Amino acid sequence: MVFGIVMHETRSTLLLVLLAACGDGRTDLRTAAEPVVERYAESAYSSYAVVAIEAGNLRAAIDNFVANPSAQSLGLARDAWIDARAVYRPTEAFRFYGGPIDDPADEREPGINAWPMDEAYVDYVVGNATAGIINDPTGFPTIDAAALTAANLIGGDANVAIGYHAIEFLLWGQDLSAAGPGARPHADFLDAGTAANQARRRQYLGVVADMLVVDLEHVRDRWNPAGGDYTATFTGAPVESLTRMLTGIGTLAASELSGERMLTAYENKDQEDEHSCFSDSTKDDLLGNMRGIDDIFRGRIGASSGDSLAILIAERDPALAFRMEQQIGVALAAIQAIPGPFDQAILGEDSSTGRMAVIDAVRAIQEVGDTIVDVAAVLEVPVSTEL
């Protein structure tokens, strides 16, 4: 079954690999890398442009919900969050090398996708009705972008105040059900409704939605080839940028995805360690991240594929290019085989179907990370896949 999936997924790129293998393997790396890094930069800009649009749609849905809290408008806001996350997930393959999203001098990622999140840092939780910034008007008299930026990650990495997951928690609430996601009532946002500080909760949700759009548009604009400050730097140093590309997808596979996002939760058996625990969409996160690696390997923008790592590698080592493509296919299939929701898959005995599927996927993704190191060695570029 898995083999069939892999072969189906690889058919189009295999033709490119075989054609490329007929070329001159002694092609100068800088010349060969130029169209590959240009394609990557185009993909980054195109991807973040779509991400920013969907974040804007999420903000509009939240604005509508905040103005008129109802079960229907809450449902629409949740749907918009799911749509916004779907296009963001693959872009995490553009991380881990100091690019626009995690530039040490201008880092935006902690304000976009920081996790895991201590829910009590933001709002009430079971057993503590007065927890969080929302319920602390004395400590936080003003809820605005400046105050929440200052509060984000202060006092601990789990003190997440902004970003996708703060919005997720405010829309769904704690996930207290084995059968599904959180079930925060819309009345938490109604004056004289459930919980307390409903106006502050509405204000908080609106502010973090605005902040998310601002941060994502900033990342998009730095990749803009018609005025952004990063694309020219990236494409102007093709060999160095090839190293960045491999570092990004290698670190995502070998450390972040297989390790931080999967193995930690597997070992701890704790849903607090899963990526999107409130909406129960963690499995979709994992699959989207892996598809981001696949897109970069294939040089894919939308539905089209062009100059790619697959071709560049095949010019030098066709067998390695073929192995890389197969392993990506196996990893995608292994993630798909995890029974959802992810928080239930990590529970039970190691021999349980869910836990076996999770550890199988971890190993498959780690193999991709190992092969990326082999790719770097063949291209003779230095790559580290450790966080």
C-alpha positions as CSV (number, residue, x, y, z in Angstrom):
1,M,0.0,0.0,0.0
2,V,2.7,2.5,1.0
3,F,4.8,1.6,-2.0
4,G,1.9,2.2,-4.3
5,I,1.4,5.7,-2.8
6,V,5.0,6.5,-3.2
7,M,5.2,5.5,-6.8
8,H,2.1,7.5,-7.6
9,E,3.5,10.6,-6.0
10,T,6.9,10.3,-7.6
11,R,6.0,9.6,-11.2
12,S,6.2,13.2,-12.5
13,T,9.5,14.1,-10.8
14,L,11.1,10.8,-11.7
15,L,10.9,11.8,-15.4
16,L,12.7,15.1,-14.5
17,V,15.3,13.1,-12.5
18,L,16.0,10.8,-15.3
19,L,16.3,13.5,-17.9
20,A,18.5,15.6,-15.6
21,A,20.8,12.6,-14.9
22,C,21.8,12.7,-18.6
23,G,23.4,16.1,-18.1
24,D,26.9,17.0,-17.2
25,G,27.4,16.3,-13.5
26,R,30.4,18.7,-13.5
27,T,28.2,21.8,-13.9
28,D,29.4,24.6,-11.8
29,L,27.4,24.7,-8.6
30,R,26.8,28.4,-8.6
31,T,25.5,28.4,-12.1
32,A,23.3,25.3,-11.5
33,A,22.0,26.7,-8.2
34,E,20.9,30.1,-9.6
35,P,17.6,29.0,-11.1
36,V,16.8,26.8,-8.1
37,V,17.2,29.5,-5.5
38,E,15.3,31.9,-7.8
39,R,12.4,29.4,-8.0
40,Y,12.6,29.0,-4.2
41,A,12.4,32.8,-3.7
42,E,9.4,33.1,-6.0
43,S,7.7,30.3,-4.1
44,A,8.3,31.9,-0.8
45,Y,6.8,35.2,-1.9
46,S,3.9,33.5,-3.6
47,S,3.2,31.3,-0.6
48,Y,3.3,34.2,2.0
49,A,1.1,36.3,-0.3
50,V,-1.6,33.6,0.0
51,V,-1.0,33.2,3.7
52,A,-1.4,37.0,4.2
53,I,-4.7,36.9,2.2
54,E,-6.1,34.1,4.4
55,A,-5.0,35.8,7.5
56,G,-6.9,38.9,6.4
57,N,-9.9,36.7,5.8
58,L,-9.5,35.4,9.3
59,R,-9.3,38.9,10.7
60,A,-12.5,39.8,8.9
61,A,-14.3,36.7,10.3
62,I,-13.1,37.6,13.8
63,D,-14.2,41.2,13.4
64,N,-17.6,40.0,12.4
65,F,-17.7,37.6,15.4
66,V,-16.5,40.2,17.9
67,A,-19.2,42.7,16.6
68,N,-21.9,40.1,16.7
69,P,-21.1,37.1,18.9
70,S,-23.2,34.1,18.0
71,A,-22.8,30.4,17.5
72,Q,-22.9,31.0,13.7
73,S,-20.3,33.8,13.7
74,L,-18.1,31.8,16.0
75,G,-18.3,28.8,13.6
76,L,-17.4,31.1,10.7
77,A,-14.4,32.4,12.6
78,R,-13.2,28.9,13.4
79,D,-13.6,27.9,9.7
80,A,-11.5,30.9,8.7
81,W,-8.8,29.9,11.2
82,I,-8.6,26.4,9.7
83,D,-8.3,27.9,6.2
84,A,-5.6,30.3,7.3
85,R,-3.6,27.5,8.9
86,A,-3.9,25.3,5.9
87,V,-1.9,27.7,3.7
88,Y,0.6,28.6,6.5
89,R,1.7,25.1,7.3
90,P,3.8,24.4,4.2
91,T,5.6,27.7,4.7
92,E,7.4,26.4,7.8
93,A,9.8,24.8,5.4
94,F,11.1,28.4,4.7
95,R,12.3,28.7,8.3
96,F,15.4,27.8,10.4
97,Y,18.1,29.7,8.7
98,G,17.6,33.4,9.7
99,G,15.3,34.3,6.8
100,P,12.5,37.0,7.0
101,I,10.3,35.0,9.4
102,D,13.1,34.3,11.9
103,D,15.7,36.9,11.2
104,P,17.5,37.4,14.6
105,A,17.4,41.2,14.1
106,D,13.7,41.3,13.1
107,E,12.2,38.0,14.3
108,R,8.4,37.6,13.6
109,E,8.0,33.8,14.1
110,P,7.4,34.0,17.9
111,G,4.5,36.4,17.3
112,I,3.1,34.2,14.5
113,N,3.3,30.5,15.6
114,A,4.8,30.2,19.1
115,W,3.7,27.1,21.0
116,P,3.1,25.1,23.2
117,M,0.8,27.5,25.0
118,D,-0.1,27.8,28.6
119,E,-3.7,28.7,28.3
120,A,-3.9,30.2,31.8
121,Y,-1.5,32.9,30.7
122,V,-4.2,34.4,28.4
123,D,-7.6,33.4,29.8
124,Y,-9.6,31.4,32.3
125,V,-9.1,27.6,32.5
126,V,-10.9,24.9,34.4
127,G,-10.2,25.3,38.0
128,N,-9.1,29.0,37.7
129,A,-11.8,31.4,36.6
130,T,-9.6,34.5,37.0
131,A,-6.5,33.3,35.2
132,G,-4.8,35.2,32.4
133,I,-4.2,38.6,30.9
134,I,-7.9,38.9,30.0
135,N,-9.0,38.6,33.6
136,D,-6.2,40.9,35.0
137,P,-7.3,44.5,34.3
138,T,-5.0,45.7,37.1
139,G,-1.9,44.2,35.6
140,F,-3.0,44.8,32.0
141,P,-5.2,47.9,32.0
142,T,-4.8,48.3,28.3
143,I,-5.1,45.5,25.7
144,D,-3.3,46.6,22.6
145,A,-0.5,45.5,20.3
146,A,2.2,47.1,22.4
147,A,1.1,45.4,25.6
148,L,0.6,42.0,24.1
149,T,3.9,42.1,22.3
150,A,5.6,43.0,25.5
151,A,3.8,40.1,27.3
152,N,4.6,37.4,24.7
153,L,6.9,34.7,26.0
154,I,7.8,36.7,29.1
155,G,8.6,34.5,32.1
156,G,8.6,31.3,30.1
157,D,8.4,29.8,26.5
158,A,4.8,28.6,27.2
159,N,3.6,32.2,28.0
160,V,2.3,32.6,24.5
161,A,0.2,35.8,24.2
162,I,-0.2,36.3,20.4
163,G,-0.2,34.4,17.1
164,Y,-2.2,31.6,15.6
165,H,-2.4,29.5,18.8
166,A,-3.6,32.4,21.0
167,I,-6.3,32.9,18.5
168,E,-7.0,29.2,18.3
169,F,-7.4,29.0,22.1
170,L,-9.8,32.0,22.2
171,L,-11.9,30.5,19.5
172,W,-12.1,26.9,20.8
173,G,-11.1,27.1,24.4
174,Q,-9.4,24.2,26.2
175,D,-9.7,20.8,24.6
176,L,-11.3,18.7,27.3
177,S,-12.9,16.1,25.1
178,A,-11.4,12.9,23.8
179,A,-13.8,12.9,20.9
180,G,-13.2,16.4,19.5
181,P,-11.8,19.9,19.9
182,G,-12.5,22.5,22.5
183,A,-16.0,23.8,22.9
184,R,-15.8,27.4,24.1
185,P,-19.3,28.9,24.0
186,H,-19.9,32.1,22.0
187,A,-21.5,33.5,25.2
188,D,-17.9,34.0,26.6
189,F,-17.9,37.0,24.3
190,L,-21.4,38.3,25.1
191,D,-21.9,41.1,27.6
192,A,-23.5,39.5,30.7
193,G,-22.7,36.1,29.1
194,T,-20.6,33.3,30.4
195,A,-17.3,33.7,32.2
196,A,-16.2,37.3,33.0
197,N,-14.5,40.2,31.2
198,Q,-16.3,39.6,28.0
199,A,-15.5,43.0,26.5
200,R,-11.8,42.5,27.2
201,R,-12.0,39.0,25.6
202,R,-13.5,40.5,22.5
203,Q,-10.8,43.2,22.4
204,Y,-8.0,40.7,22.9
205,L,-9.2,38.5,20.1
206,G,-9.5,41.5,17.7
207,V,-6.0,42.8,18.6
208,V,-4.2,39.4,18.1
209,A,-6.0,39.0,14.8
210,D,-4.7,42.4,13.6
211,M,-1.2,41.6,14.9
212,L,-1.1,38.3,13.0
213,V,-1.9,40.0,9.7
214,V,0.7,42.7,10.3
215,D,3.4,40.2,11.0
216,L,2.6,38.0,8.0
217,E,2.4,40.9,5.6
218,H,5.8,42.0,6.9
219,V,7.3,38.6,6.1
220,R,5.6,38.6,2.7
221,D,6.9,42.1,1.8
222,R,10.5,41.1,2.7
223,W,10.3,38.4,0.1
224,N,8.7,40.7,-2.5
225,P,11.0,40.7,-5.6
226,A,9.7,44.2,-6.5
227,G,10.9,46.0,-3.4
228,G,11.5,43.6,-0.6
229,D,14.9,43.7,1.0
230,Y,15.6,40.0,1.2
231,T,15.0,38.4,-2.2
232,A,17.9,40.2,-3.8
233,T,20.2,39.1,-1.0
234,F,19.0,35.5,-1.3
235,T,19.2,35.2,-5.0
236,G,22.5,37.1,-5.2
237,A,24.3,34.3,-3.3
238,P,23.1,31.1,-4.9
239,V,25.5,28.7,-3.1
240,E,25.0,30.2,0.3
241,S,21.2,30.2,-0.3
242,L,21.3,26.6,-1.4
243,T,22.8,25.9,2.1
244,R,19.9,27.9,3.6
245,M,17.3,25.9,1.7
246,L,18.8,22.6,2.8
247,T,19.2,23.8,6.3
248,G,15.6,24.8,6.4
249,I,14.0,21.6,5.2
250,G,16.6,19.5,7.0
251,T,16.0,21.1,10.3
252,L,12.3,20.9,9.9
253,A,12.4,17.2,9.1
254,A,15.2,16.0,11.5
255,S,14.5,18.2,14.5
256,E,11.4,20.3,14.6
257,L,8.8,18.1,12.9
258,S,9.9,14.6,13.9
259,G,11.3,15.7,17.3
260,E,9.7,18.8,18.8
261,R,6.3,18.3,17.3
262,M,5.9,14.5,17.4
263,L,8.5,12.7,19.5
264,T,8.1,15.0,22.5
265,A,4.3,14.5,22.5
266,Y,4.8,10.7,21.9
267,E,7.2,10.4,24.9
268,N,5.2,12.6,27.3
269,K,1.8,11.3,26.2
270,D,0.6,14.9,26.8
271,Q,-1.7,16.8,24.5
272,E,-0.2,20.0,25.9
273,D,2.8,19.2,23.8
274,E,0.9,18.8,20.5
275,H,0.9,21.7,18.0
276,S,-2.7,22.7,17.6
277,C,-4.4,21.0,20.5
278,F,-7.4,23.4,20.9
279,S,-8.8,22.7,17.4
280,D,-7.6,19.1,17.2
281,S,-5.9,19.9,13.9
282,T,-2.3,18.8,14.8
283,K,-2.3,16.0,12.2
284,D,-3.0,18.5,9.5
285,D,-0.1,20.6,10.8
286,L,2.3,17.7,10.5
287,L,1.1,16.8,7.0
288,G,1.3,20.4,5.9
289,N,4.8,20.8,7.2
290,M,5.9,17.7,5.3
291,R,4.2,18.9,2.1
292,G,6.2,22.1,2.4
293,I,9.4,20.0,2.3
294,D,8.1,18.2,-0.7
295,D,7.2,21.4,-2.5
296,I,10.7,22.8,-2.0
297,F,12.3,19.6,-3.2
298,R,10.2,19.6,-6.3
299,G,10.4,23.3,-7.0
300,R,6.7,23.6,-6.8
301,I,4.7,26.8,-6.9
302,G,1.0,26.2,-6.7
303,A,0.3,23.4,-9.2
304,S,3.5,23.9,-11.3
305,S,7.0,22.5,-10.8
306,G,10.2,24.0,-12.2
307,D,13.9,24.3,-11.4
308,S,14.3,22.2,-8.3
309,L,16.6,20.5,-5.8
310,A,15.4,17.2,-7.4
311,I,16.9,18.1,-10.7
312,L,20.1,19.7,-9.2
313,I,20.7,16.5,-7.1
314,A,20.0,14.2,-10.0
315,E,22.7,15.8,-12.1
316,R,25.2,14.7,-9.5
317,D,23.7,11.6,-8.0
318,P,20.5,10.2,-9.6
319,A,20.2,7.4,-7.0
320,L,20.2,9.9,-4.1
321,A,17.6,12.0,-5.8
322,F,15.4,9.0,-6.3
323,R,15.9,7.9,-2.7
324,M,15.0,11.4,-1.4
325,E,11.8,11.4,-3.4
326,Q,10.8,8.0,-2.2
327,Q,11.4,8.8,1.4
328,I,9.4,12.0,1.2
329,G,6.5,9.9,-0.2
330,V,6.9,7.3,2.6
331,A,6.9,10.1,5.2
332,L,3.7,11.7,3.8
333,A,2.0,8.3,3.8
334,A,3.1,7.6,7.3
335,I,1.7,10.8,8.6
336,Q,-1.6,10.2,6.8
337,A,-1.7,6.8,8.5
338,I,-1.8,8.3,12.0
339,P,-5.4,7.9,13.3
340,G,-6.8,11.2,14.4
341,P,-7.1,13.2,16.5
342,F,-3.4,13.3,17.3
343,D,-3.9,13.7,21.0
344,Q,-5.6,10.3,21.2
345,A,-3.0,8.6,19.0
346,I,-0.2,9.4,21.4
347,L,-2.0,7.7,24.4
348,G,-2.0,4.1,25.4
349,E,0.6,1.4,25.2
350,D,3.4,1.4,22.7
351,S,1.8,-1.5,20.9
352,S,-1.4,0.5,20.3
353,T,-2.3,1.4,16.7
354,G,-2.0,5.1,17.3
355,R,1.3,5.1,19.0
356,M,2.8,2.7,16.5
357,A,1.7,4.9,13.7
358,V,3.1,8.0,15.3
359,I,6.6,6.4,15.9
360,D,6.6,5.0,12.3
361,A,6.0,8.5,11.0
362,V,8.7,10.0,13.3
363,R,11.2,7.5,11.9
364,A,10.2,8.1,8.3
365,I,10.6,11.9,8.7
366,Q,13.9,11.4,10.4
367,E,15.1,9.4,7.4
368,V,14.2,12.3,5.2
369,G,16.3,14.6,7.5
370,D,19.3,12.1,7.3
371,T,19.0,12.1,3.5
372,I,19.1,15.9,3.3
373,V,22.4,15.7,5.1
374,D,23.6,13.3,2.4
375,V,22.4,15.7,-0.3
376,A,24.4,18.5,1.3
377,A,27.5,16.3,1.3
378,V,27.1,15.5,-2.4
379,L,26.6,19.2,-3.2
380,E,29.5,20.0,-0.9
381,V,27.7,22.6,1.1
382,P,27.7,22.8,4.9
383,V,24.4,22.0,6.6
384,S,23.3,21.5,10.2
385,T,19.9,20.1,11.0
386,E,20.0,20.7,14.7
387,L,17.8,23.4,16.4
